[in-house]
Amino acid sequence: MFDVAIIGAGPGGLAAAATLGSYGVSTLVLDRRSSASALPKATVASTGTMELLRRFGLEERAWSRAIDVEWQAWQCATLAEADAGSAVEVGLPTRAQAALLSPTRPALLPQDELEPLLEEHVRSLPSVRVERGFELRSLSQLHARYVIGADGIHSKVREELGIRIEDPGPLAERLAVLFRAPLWEVVREHRYGIYFLDGDRSFIPAGRPDRWIFAGPCAKTEPSIRDAAGVPDLPIELERVMPVSFGVGLAERFREGSVFLIRDAAHRVTPRGGTGLNTAIRDGFDLGWKLAWVLNGWAGDELLDSYERERRPVAEFNTERSSRPDGSLLGTAFGLAADIGGRIPHVWVPRGDRLVSTLDLLGPGLTVFTGTTCESKLPPADNFSAPPTTEILDPISARAIGLTPGGSLIARPDGAAVRVATAGRA
């Protein structure tokens, strides 16, 4: 019997497995597919996702698979007219903005690069087992203390639980074309995460060296691509043409007893804004560490109730955003609030002969940040017996994360503050 069974080895399920595996929790991951995704279904790895990959020790490997771009949109008539275009905010920070907020930054990391990276890592964890080619017929097949349904829009787990999902029907129909063509030569130095073109058309970089997605209401595939690129003789190698139906949905609840829903099983969003994969990954991490704490006896079952309480507002925000025709257009401040809001500030602090981020110092249990060595003044964290680690900061670093002289802050693994105390107060 496993402690946790995860149905679905997409990004959300794998993130949950990676988190549980980091705590040594016995975990079984089952997926009906024979292999990871071969399609770049999503291309945005947000700031929060990259911070999590950094936590797993995968950041450098992720960058080796990513495409070097500035994560904004570039608005222009055609790609050949990129010089006359302009940048458009899509809810993600620029390189310069990210440097002030995080030890990393958003990446253009196609899903068919991210999934294998996560799966390879998960398979290396001694307490995790991954099995493919498994079709779930009933929850009674599973012998586990907890079950995570990460099995997509048509979730069998959700169906078995009898949980309804709001589904207003298709919001839009598009045609997505996966192809290869030398378009970086066309845009030259204008390297961006997405290109918005006249006529409700867009190009998205989707792989090295020149793999792209063209999306739009096009009827003639290759002529439409050449017209949007502004290059009449553009050589094109078609890989796949995919009709895409946009829709949203939100499950009426994310938990039934010992069974939980994450990813599209809990909330479906459209591709607008690129939030689906990132929301799923953060769902998996949030539920993973909370299950590990409960299984390790560091917290009571009530901690698991906080999964939906904390993740549903993010799902609601992203669902509503993606349902709007302008859902891809969002100010960076709002996008960051949904992505990394609620965690402690990123501050570079000295450790030996190098600098590390305060986010790098977060441990698997509770992390106490303080500017004093007098641990007797540190307040307890209510209802948690998770092992604490203490990080003593220099006065400037302590001030930067909001500590007063002699004060302290206790943070969870996700960086959320459990307790902040000023000097002389608990």
Summary of the structure (lengths in Angstrom):
residues: 426
radius of gyration: 22.4
end to end distance: 42.2
largest distance: 73.6
contacts: 1457
relative contact order: 0.15
helix: 34%
strand: 28%
